[in-house]
Amino acid sequence: MGNEKISTKNQILKILRSKQKIEPGKAVSGEELAELTGFSRVSVWKAVQALISAGYSIESSKTGYVLKEDLEDSIKPFEFGENEDRVIFIEETESTMDEARKIAYERMLNPVELVPGRFNGRPPVLVTCDRQTRGVDRKGNRWEFKEGSLAFTLVTEVSLPASKSSRMVLAAMVTVANTLKALTGKSFNLKWPNEIWNEQEKVGGVLDEVFVSGNRTRWVNLGIGLNMVNEYSRKGFLKTFLVMYKEIENKALKYPEILVAEWNYYCSDINRTVRNSSDGFQGIFIGVDDAGFGLIRNSGGDVMRLTPGESYLL
């Protein structure tokens, strides 16, 4: 049998793409596809039909199959190889946060207790779409989803003290910055509490939704919206993000001091004079703590902790 962890569709698409690059217009027979993947001819035929239904233009003839028109930036689950089961794709939705909430509740009804008393064993699931019609930012303003924008929500099962749940927003922000830097070679800035900037403007943000039982989180959903700059693909971003987030989440849960240091490294407001939006308190922004709170020091040396849900910097 073929590699059952990687779907038939993924393997066939990879072979057809490779063939098109090496020998444009040359067909790959069903027999050859079956031999290369280890799947049956029937499974190969069904996978090809599924790819055609998904929008890939594959020409079928007596000599085999030719990929005529590709969907190179498709973000359908089978494009993600071994991570296929961690990606949920919806063509159009009002909000990926709404879809992720349903999944989080379903997961909670079917817990996997890998560590006694904790339910953070399953890996995150990523919910994404081609079009989002009613996205909002953290202030409740509508976030316009333009052509080439990317919206997705990460469903995570993490057990943290409820007071430290905003730490996961830091984790998502650092992962976005790391991913963008890896794909573009450029540096991006983080602004407390949830914004991602390039050198000129805001390019994205992170929202969170948390479910708490007792005094600990059961799940933390992280909604991410990006205005793409056409320097990287959606698929490339999501693939890299999934890989990088695993390491960053581990830091958030086990080594928060390292996560805090990384976030502060990316922050463009460190040591700048700022004002708290909620009460006008002014001082020097000195970074964040391991709960995700912002820290402002006044002229007398006293430090004020700013709650992410109620404040932002001016």
VEXGU-249382 format. One record per residue (C-alpha): residue number from 1; chain; residue in one letter; x, y, z. Coordinates in pm, 1 decimal. Layout:
BEGIN
(pt NUM,"A","a",(X,Y,Z)),
...
***
This chain:
BEGIN
(pt 1,"A","m",(0.0,0.0,0.0)),
(pt 2,"A","g",(98.4,362.9,-43.5)),
(pt 3,"A","n",(169.2,613.0,226.9)),
(pt 4,"A","e",(-173.8,610.7,392.8)),
(pt 5,"A","k",(-91.8,911.3,608.9)),
(pt 6,"A","i",(-56.8,1124.1,295.6)),
(pt 7,"A","s",(-375.0,1111.7,88.6)),
(pt 8,"A","t",(-397.8,966.3,-259.4)),
(pt 9,"A","k",(-498.9,1309.1,-393.2)),
(pt 10,"A","n",(-185.1,1470.5,-251.1)),
(pt 11,"A","q",(48.1,1206.4,-393.4)),
(pt 12,"A","i",(-112.2,1205.9,-738.1)),
(pt 13,"A","l",(-110.7,1584.8,-757.2)),
(pt 14,"A","k",(258.0,1589.8,-665.0)),
(pt 15,"A","i",(339.7,1339.4,-941.1)),
(pt 16,"A","l",(134.1,1523.6,-1205.3)),
(pt 17,"A","r",(292.8,1857.0,-1109.6)),
(pt 18,"A","s",(641.3,1708.8,-1131.3)),
(pt 19,"A","k",(566.4,1554.1,-1469.8)),
(pt 20,"A","q",(432.2,1882.4,-1604.3)),
(pt 21,"A","k",(754.5,2061.6,-1506.3)),
(pt 22,"A","i",(986.1,1798.3,-1652.1)),
(pt 23,"A","e",(784.7,1697.8,-1960.0)),
(pt 24,"A","p",(504.4,1948.4,-2023.2)),
(pt 25,"A","g",(197.4,1788.9,-2181.5)),
(pt 26,"A","k",(322.2,1432.2,-2123.5)),
(pt 27,"A","a",(59.2,1203.4,-1968.6)),
(pt 28,"A","v",(111.2,977.2,-1669.0)),
(pt 29,"A","s",(-75.7,648.7,-1701.6)),
(pt 30,"A","g",(-310.6,520.4,-1434.4)),
(pt 31,"A","e",(-91.3,212.3,-1405.2)),
(pt 32,"A","e",(217.2,426.3,-1339.9)),
(pt 33,"A","l",(33.3,636.8,-1082.0)),
(pt 34,"A","a",(-83.7,320.9,-905.6)),
(pt 35,"A","e",(270.7,182.1,-903.5)),
(pt 36,"A","l",(427.0,505.8,-776.7)),
(pt 37,"A","t",(171.6,562.1,-500.1)),
(pt 38,"A","g",(105.4,201.3,-403.2)),
(pt 39,"A","f",(-269.5,251.4,-436.9)),
(pt 40,"A","s",(-505.4,57.3,-660.5)),
(pt 41,"A","r",(-609.1,177.3,-1008.2)),
(pt 42,"A","v",(-960.4,233.8,-873.7)),
(pt 43,"A","s",(-828.0,450.4,-589.9)),
(pt 44,"A","v",(-619.6,647.5,-839.7)),
(pt 45,"A","w",(-922.8,705.6,-1064.1)),
(pt 46,"A","k",(-1136.6,818.8,-770.4)),
(pt 47,"A","a",(-864.4,1057.0,-652.9)),
(pt 48,"A","v",(-829.9,1209.6,-1000.0)),
(pt 49,"A","q",(-1206.4,1263.0,-1018.9)),
(pt 50,"A","a",(-1199.9,1426.2,-675.2)),
(pt 51,"A","l",(-921.8,1660.8,-787.4)),
(pt 52,"A","i",(-1119.0,1755.3,-1098.4)),
(pt 53,"A","s",(-1424.9,1825.6,-882.1)),
(pt 54,"A","a",(-1205.2,2043.3,-659.0)),
(pt 55,"A","g",(-1117.5,2263.3,-958.0)),
(pt 56,"A","y",(-792.0,2114.9,-1088.2)),
(pt 57,"A","s",(-795.2,2082.0,-1467.6)),
(pt 58,"A","i",(-677.3,1726.9,-1539.2)),
(pt 59,"A","e",(-711.2,1589.5,-1891.0)),
(pt 60,"A","s",(-780.6,1218.3,-1920.6)),
(pt 61,"A","s",(-696.4,1011.4,-2228.3)),
(pt 62,"A","k",(-600.2,659.1,-2327.1)),
(pt 63,"A","t",(-239.0,737.1,-2240.5)),
(pt 64,"A","g",(-316.7,867.4,-1892.5)),
(pt 65,"A","y",(-357.8,1197.0,-1711.7)),
(pt 66,"A","v",(-216.1,1544.7,-1772.8)),
(pt 67,"A","l",(-242.1,1840.7,-1534.7)),
(pt 68,"A","k",(-350.5,2117.0,-1771.5)),
(pt 69,"A","e",(-429.7,2397.1,-1525.2)),
(pt 70,"A","d",(-312.4,2392.9,-1165.1)),
(pt 71,"A","l",(-448.1,2562.9,-854.7)),
(pt 72,"A","e",(-103.9,2646.8,-723.1)),
(pt 73,"A","d",(-222.7,2841.4,-418.4)),
(pt 74,"A","s",(-505.0,2609.3,-319.9)),
(pt 75,"A","i",(-539.9,2568.9,56.9)),
(pt 76,"A","k",(-756.2,2258.9,48.9)),
(pt 77,"A","p",(-652.6,2002.0,314.1)),
(pt 78,"A","f",(-491.0,1750.9,76.7)),
(pt 79,"A","e",(-234.8,2018.6,-19.8)),
(pt 80,"A","f",(-80.3,1987.7,328.5)),
(pt 81,"A","g",(55.1,1633.2,309.1)),
(pt 82,"A","e",(106.3,1479.5,652.2)),
(pt 83,"A","n",(-77.8,1771.7,811.8)),
(pt 84,"A","e",(-391.0,1713.4,604.3)),
(pt 85,"A","d",(-592.7,1598.8,907.2)),
(pt 86,"A","r",(-503.4,1924.5,1085.0)),
(pt 87,"A","v",(-653.8,2152.1,819.3)),
(pt 88,"A","i",(-1024.8,2217.1,774.8)),
(pt 89,"A","f",(-1116.7,2413.2,462.8)),
(pt 90,"A","i",(-1443.5,2599.2,406.5)),
(pt 91,"A","e",(-1489.9,2774.8,73.4)),
(pt 92,"A","e",(-1692.6,3061.7,220.4)),
(pt 93,"A","t",(-1784.5,3141.3,579.1)),
(pt 94,"A","e",(-1893.1,3441.5,782.6)),
(pt 95,"A","s",(-1600.1,3385.4,1017.1)),
(pt 96,"A","t",(-1344.4,3110.7,1073.5)),
(pt 97,"A","m",(-1376.2,3191.8,1445.2)),
(pt 98,"A","d",(-1740.4,3079.6,1436.0)),
(pt 99,"A","e",(-1648.1,2753.2,1264.9)),
(pt 100,"A","a",(-1358.2,2695.7,1505.6)),
(pt 101,"A","r",(-1585.7,2743.9,1807.9)),
(pt 102,"A","k",(-1805.1,2455.1,1691.8)),
(pt 103,"A","i",(-1500.2,2231.7,1654.8)),
(pt 104,"A","a",(-1366.0,2332.0,1996.5)),
(pt 105,"A","y",(-1694.8,2238.4,2164.9)),
(pt 106,"A","e",(-1708.4,1907.2,1976.9)),
(pt 107,"A","r",(-1354.9,1828.5,2090.1)),
(pt 108,"A","m",(-1444.9,1917.0,2447.0)),
(pt 109,"A","l",(-1731.8,1666.8,2438.7)),
(pt 110,"A","n",(-1482.7,1399.4,2329.6)),
(pt 111,"A","p",(-1180.8,1466.4,2554.1)),
(pt 112,"A","v",(-848.8,1286.8,2526.6)),
(pt 113,"A","e",(-685.1,1284.4,2868.3)),
(pt 114,"A","l",(-323.9,1212.4,2785.3)),
(pt 115,"A","v",(-194.4,1380.1,3101.0)),
(pt 116,"A","p",(-392.2,1321.3,3423.5)),
(pt 117,"A","g",(-625.4,1613.1,3481.2)),
(pt 118,"A","r",(-522.7,1795.3,3161.7)),
(pt 119,"A","f",(-668.2,1795.9,2812.3)),
(pt 120,"A","n",(-394.5,1945.4,2598.1)),
(pt 121,"A","g",(-271.8,1637.2,2418.4)),
(pt 122,"A","r",(-424.8,1675.8,2072.8)),
(pt 123,"A","p",(-245.3,1895.8,1819.0)),
(pt 124,"A","p",(-406.3,2220.3,1701.7)),
(pt 125,"A","v",(-653.0,2216.3,1413.3)),
(pt 126,"A","l",(-645.7,2496.2,1158.5)),
(pt 127,"A","v",(-972.0,2627.4,1007.4)),
(pt 128,"A","t",(-931.7,2833.9,690.2)),
(pt 129,"A","c",(-1131.7,2954.8,391.3)),
(pt 130,"A","d",(-1122.2,3117.9,49.8)),
(pt 131,"A","r",(-1368.4,3391.2,149.2)),
(pt 132,"A","q",(-1471.5,3534.9,485.2)),
(pt 133,"A","t",(-1773.1,3767.3,479.5)),
(pt 134,"A","r",(-1810.3,3899.8,835.7)),
(pt 135,"A","g",(-1469.1,3913.9,996.5)),
(pt 136,"A","v",(-1403.7,4171.5,1268.3)),
(pt 137,"A","d",(-1104.1,4313.5,1452.9)),
(pt 138,"A","r",(-1062.3,4320.1,1832.0)),
(pt 139,"A","k",(-1250.9,4652.2,1854.4)),
(pt 140,"A","g",(-1550.4,4503.9,1676.5)),
(pt 141,"A","n",(-1482.4,4688.5,1350.5)),
(pt 142,"A","r",(-1535.1,4495.9,1030.7)),
(pt 143,"A","w",(-1220.1,4350.7,879.6)),
(pt 144,"A","e",(-1247.9,4360.9,501.9)),
(pt 145,"A","f",(-1145.7,4036.1,337.8)),
(pt 146,"A","k",(-988.0,4132.8,5.4)),
(pt 147,"A","e",(-863.3,3919.2,-280.3)),
(pt 148,"A","g",(-548.4,3749.8,-157.1)),
(pt 149,"A","s",(-627.1,3800.9,210.6)),
(pt 150,"A","l",(-582.3,3510.4,446.8)),
(pt 151,"A","a",(-808.5,3428.9,740.1)),
(pt 152,"A","f",(-772.6,3125.2,962.7)),
(pt 153,"A","t",(-833.3,3015.3,1320.4)),
(pt 154,"A","l",(-622.7,2775.7,1522.0)),
(pt 155,"A","v",(-817.6,2550.2,1758.6)),
(pt 156,"A","t",(-588.9,2466.6,2049.4)),
(pt 157,"A","e",(-645.5,2250.9,2356.3)),
(pt 158,"A","v",(-417.5,2403.6,2615.1)),
(pt 159,"A","s",(-444.9,2397.6,2991.8)),
(pt 160,"A","l",(-328.0,2725.8,3143.4)),
(pt 161,"A","p",(-439.6,2932.9,3441.4)),
(pt 162,"A","a",(-727.0,3143.7,3309.4)),
(pt 163,"A","s",(-538.6,3460.6,3401.2)),
(pt 164,"A","k",(-257.4,3366.3,3162.0)),
(pt 165,"A","s",(-465.3,3269.3,2856.7)),
(pt 166,"A","s",(-353.0,3579.5,2661.1)),
(pt 167,"A","r",(-5.7,3424.8,2654.3)),
(pt 168,"A","m",(-131.5,3222.6,2358.8)),
(pt 169,"A","v",(-195.5,3543.5,2163.2)),
(pt 170,"A","l",(172.7,3623.1,2210.8)),
(pt 171,"A","a",(255.4,3275.5,2080.1)),
(pt 172,"A","a",(44.7,3325.9,1767.7)),
(pt 173,"A","m",(193.8,3670.8,1703.8)),
(pt 174,"A","v",(551.2,3546.1,1734.1)),
(pt 175,"A","t",(471.6,3256.4,1500.9)),
(pt 176,"A","v",(324.9,3494.2,1241.9)),
(pt 177,"A","a",(634.7,3718.1,1262.8)),
(pt 178,"A","n",(869.0,3418.2,1234.6)),
(pt 179,"A","t",(673.1,3280.1,939.5)),
(pt 180,"A","l",(666.9,3610.1,751.2)),
(pt 181,"A","k",(1039.0,3658.7,807.4)),
(pt 182,"A","a",(1114.6,3305.5,685.1)),
(pt 183,"A","l",(908.7,3353.9,368.2)),
(pt 184,"A","t",(1009.8,3709.5,276.8)),
(pt 185,"A","g",(1347.4,3766.4,441.3)),
(pt 186,"A","k",(1205.2,4088.2,585.8)),
(pt 187,"A","s",(1146.0,4187.7,946.9)),
(pt 188,"A","f",(798.1,4248.5,1082.7)),
(pt 189,"A","n",(696.1,4430.4,1398.9)),
(pt 190,"A","l",(454.3,4338.5,1676.5)),
(pt 191,"A","k",(239.8,4593.5,1856.1)),
(pt 192,"A","w",(60.9,4518.9,2180.4)),
(pt 193,"A","p",(-189.5,4372.7,2223.6)),
(pt 194,"A","n",(-247.9,4194.3,1890.8)),
(pt 195,"A","e",(-118.4,4370.1,1577.3)),
(pt 196,"A","i",(139.5,4268.0,1314.1)),
(pt 197,"A","w",(304.7,4546.8,1111.2)),
(pt 198,"A","n",(553.2,4579.9,830.4)),
(pt 199,"A","e",(766.8,4895.9,813.4)),
(pt 200,"A","q",(478.5,5111.8,691.7)),
(pt 201,"A","e",(143.1,4972.1,804.8)),
(pt 202,"A","k",(-58.4,4712.2,986.4)),
(pt 203,"A","v",(-73.9,4387.7,790.6)),
(pt 204,"A","g",(-257.9,4160.7,1031.3)),
(pt 205,"A","g",(-389.8,4084.5,1374.2)),
(pt 206,"A","v",(-473.1,3806.6,1619.1)),
(pt 207,"A","l",(-798.3,3752.0,1810.5)),
(pt 208,"A","d",(-858.2,3498.1,2085.1)),
(pt 209,"A","e",(-1159.3,3318.4,2226.2)),
(pt 210,"A","v",(-1121.2,3115.3,2543.7)),
(pt 211,"A","f",(-1324.3,2852.2,2728.5)),
(pt 212,"A","v",(-1245.1,2820.3,3098.1)),
(pt 213,"A","s",(-1343.2,2539.6,3336.5)),
(pt 214,"A","g",(-1270.9,2609.9,3702.2)),
(pt 215,"A","n",(-967.9,2834.1,3685.7)),
(pt 216,"A","r",(-801.3,2674.7,3382.3)),
(pt 217,"A","t",(-847.2,2697.2,3008.6)),
(pt 218,"A","r",(-992.6,2402.5,2819.3)),
(pt 219,"A","w",(-940.4,2555.4,2478.0)),
(pt 220,"A","v",(-801.4,2875.4,2330.3)),
(pt 221,"A","n",(-895.3,2960.9,1972.2)),
(pt 222,"A","l",(-661.7,3198.7,1789.6)),
(pt 223,"A","g",(-809.3,3384.0,1492.9)),
(pt 224,"A","i",(-556.4,3533.9,1252.3)),
(pt 225,"A","g",(-623.4,3772.3,966.0)),
(pt 226,"A","l",(-355.5,3885.1,720.8)),
(pt 227,"A","n",(-360.7,4130.3,434.0)),
(pt 228,"A","m",(-127.4,3952.5,196.4)),
(pt 229,"A","v",(144.9,4149.9,21.6)),
(pt 230,"A","n",(185.0,3909.2,-271.8)),
(pt 231,"A","e",(534.4,3818.3,-160.5)),
(pt 232,"A","y",(432.0,3473.8,-41.5)),
(pt 233,"A","s",(149.9,3228.4,-102.4)),
(pt 234,"A","r",(-132.9,3144.6,134.9)),
(pt 235,"A","k",(-42.1,2777.7,117.5)),
(pt 236,"A","g",(323.7,2850.1,182.8)),
(pt 237,"A","f",(234.0,3064.7,481.2)),
(pt 238,"A","l",(2.1,2806.4,638.5)),
(pt 239,"A","k",(246.6,2519.0,587.4)),
(pt 240,"A","t",(528.8,2713.6,749.2)),
(pt 241,"A","f",(304.5,2846.5,1026.0)),
(pt 242,"A","l",(193.1,2496.1,1127.3)),
(pt 243,"A","v",(551.5,2377.9,1158.5)),
(pt 244,"A","m",(669.4,2684.4,1350.8)),
(pt 245,"A","y",(370.2,2702.9,1583.3)),
(pt 246,"A","k",(447.7,2362.6,1732.6)),
(pt 247,"A","e",(777.2,2492.6,1872.5)),
(pt 248,"A","i",(629.3,2824.9,1985.8)),
(pt 249,"A","e",(336.4,2657.5,2162.6)),
(pt 250,"A","n",(583.0,2439.7,2352.8)),
(pt 251,"A","k",(763.2,2753.4,2469.0)),
(pt 252,"A","a",(433.8,2911.3,2573.0)),
(pt 253,"A","l",(343.6,2612.8,2789.7)),
(pt 254,"A","k",(685.3,2521.1,2929.1)),
(pt 255,"A","y",(924.1,2816.2,2884.2)),
(pt 256,"A","p",(712.3,3134.5,2884.0)),
(pt 257,"A","e",(1012.5,3351.5,2965.4)),
(pt 258,"A","i",(1161.4,3260.9,2625.5)),
(pt 259,"A","l",(834.3,3340.9,2450.5)),
(pt 260,"A","v",(818.2,3678.9,2625.0)),
(pt 261,"A","a",(1175.4,3758.6,2519.2)),
(pt 262,"A","e",(1094.4,3670.8,2156.2)),
(pt 263,"A","w",(778.7,3882.7,2155.5)),
(pt 264,"A","n",(964.4,4179.6,2305.8)),
(pt 265,"A","y",(1236.2,4137.0,2041.7)),
(pt 266,"A","y",(978.7,4187.4,1764.8)),
(pt 267,"A","c",(794.1,4472.6,1938.3)),
(pt 268,"A","s",(855.9,4816.9,1787.8)),
(pt 269,"A","d",(718.3,5006.1,2088.9)),
(pt 270,"A","i",(972.1,4895.6,2351.0)),
(pt 271,"A","n",(1110.8,5198.4,2539.6)),
(pt 272,"A","r",(872.0,5435.5,2363.9)),
(pt 273,"A","t",(639.7,5679.8,2539.1)),
(pt 274,"A","v",(282.6,5550.6,2505.5)),
(pt 275,"A","r",(-60.7,5614.2,2650.8)),
(pt 276,"A","n",(-312.4,5355.8,2769.8)),
(pt 277,"A","s",(-638.0,5390.8,2578.9)),
(pt 278,"A","s",(-865.2,5298.6,2869.4)),
(pt 279,"A","d",(-758.1,5564.2,3121.6)),
(pt 280,"A","g",(-495.0,5779.4,2953.6)),
(pt 281,"A","f",(-211.6,5655.3,3178.2)),
(pt 282,"A","q",(115.2,5757.4,3010.7)),
(pt 283,"A","g",(461.3,5613.2,3044.8)),
(pt 284,"A","i",(734.4,5405.8,2883.1)),
(pt 285,"A","f",(625.7,5075.9,2731.4)),
(pt 286,"A","i",(865.0,4808.7,2856.3)),
(pt 287,"A","g",(710.3,4499.7,2699.0)),
(pt 288,"A","v",(481.4,4219.5,2809.8)),
(pt 289,"A","d",(472.8,3968.2,3091.8)),
(pt 290,"A","d",(406.1,3595.1,3072.3)),
(pt 291,"A","a",(29.7,3652.3,3104.4)),
(pt 292,"A","g",(24.9,3860.4,2787.4)),
(pt 293,"A","f",(-33.5,4185.5,2978.5)),
(pt 294,"A","g",(129.5,4507.1,2859.6)),
(pt 295,"A","l",(366.2,4687.8,3095.2)),
(pt 296,"A","i",(404.5,5067.0,3123.8)),
(pt 297,"A","r",(651.9,5235.2,3361.2)),
(pt 298,"A","n",(575.9,5588.3,3478.9)),
(pt 299,"A","s",(828.1,5861.1,3560.3)),
(pt 300,"A","g",(840.3,5746.3,3923.6)),
(pt 301,"A","g",(937.7,5392.5,3827.6)),
(pt 302,"A","d",(600.4,5231.1,3903.1)),
(pt 303,"A","v",(479.1,4972.2,3651.2)),
(pt 304,"A","m",(117.5,4941.2,3540.2)),
(pt 305,"A","r",(-11.8,4611.8,3394.9)),
(pt 306,"A","l",(-255.6,4656.2,3108.0)),
(pt 307,"A","t",(-527.4,4398.6,3046.6)),
(pt 308,"A","p",(-533.4,4292.2,2677.7)),
(pt 309,"A","g",(-911.1,4278.4,2661.4)),
(pt 310,"A","e",(-960.7,4636.0,2774.5)),
(pt 311,"A","s",(-663.3,4838.0,2651.9)),
(pt 312,"A","y",(-443.4,4923.5,2360.8)),
(pt 313,"A","l",(-160.6,5169.6,2316.8)),
(pt 314,"A","l",(-184.6,5521.4,2176.1)),
***
